[in-house]
Amino acid sequence: MPFLGDLGFWKIVIIAVVVLILFGGATRLPMFAKGLGQSVKVFRKEMKDVGADSKSDRAKDARDEDAEPVYYTAEPPSDSDSRTPGSRRS
């Protein structure tokens, strides 16, 4: 089968385009191209948003590193601690 051996990449692409035009119909190709274009647009927008989110997260992490650490203990708050809600018991 020397015919199949002569098929190169571009010949296969041309055959695929012709088959799409004949069997896919000329009305479906513009809809497919529009959907593909919208998908690429959404993908680019999301990639930009992810980049902006990661930059803001890095800036937030840098600010958090400068803050003083908070240490928690297992001791219950004392009655004189005014920062805890419901600490005023009569």
For each residue, the residues with C-beta under 8 A, 3 or more apart:
1: 4 5
2: 5 6
3: 6 7
4: 1 7
5: 1 2
6: 2 3 11
7: 3 4 11 12
8: 11 12
9: 12 13
10: 13 14
11: 6 7 8 14 15
12: 7 8 9 15 16
13: 9 10 16 17
14: 10 11 17 18
15: 11 12 18 19
16: 12 13 19 20
17: 13 14 20 21
18: 14 15 21 22
19: 15 16 22 23 24
20: 16 17 23 24 29
21: 17 18 24 26 29
22: 18 19
23: 19 20
24: 19 20 21 28 29 32
25: 28 29
26: 21 29 30
27: 30 31
28: 24 25 31 32
29: 20 21 24 25 26 32 33
30: 26 27 33 34
31: 27 28 34 35
32: 24 28 29 35 36
33: 29 30 36 37
34: 30 31 37 38
35: 31 32 38 39
36: 32 33 39 40
37: 33 34 40 41
38: 34 35 41 42
39: 35 36 42 43
40: 36 37 43 44
41: 37 38 44 45
42: 38 39 45 46
43: 39 40 46 47
44: 40 41 47 48
45: 41 42 48 49
46: 42 43 49 50
47: 43 44 50 51
48: 44 45 51 52
49: 45 46 52 53
50: 46 47 53 54
51: 47 48 54 55
52: 48 49 55 56
53: 49 50 56 57
54: 50 51 57 58
55: 51 52 58 59
56: 52 53 59 60
57: 53 54 60 61
58: 54 55 61 62
59: 55 56 62 63
60: 56 57 63 64
61: 57 58 64 65
62: 58 59 65 66
63: 59 60 66 67
64: 60 61 67
65: 61 62
66: 62 63
67: 63 64
68:
69:
70:
71:
72:
73:
74:
75:
76:
77: 81 83 84 87
78: 81
79: 87 89
80: 87
81: 77 78 84 87
82: 87
83: 77 87
84: 77 81 87
85:
86: 89
87: 77 79 80 81 82 83 84
88:
89: 79 86
90:
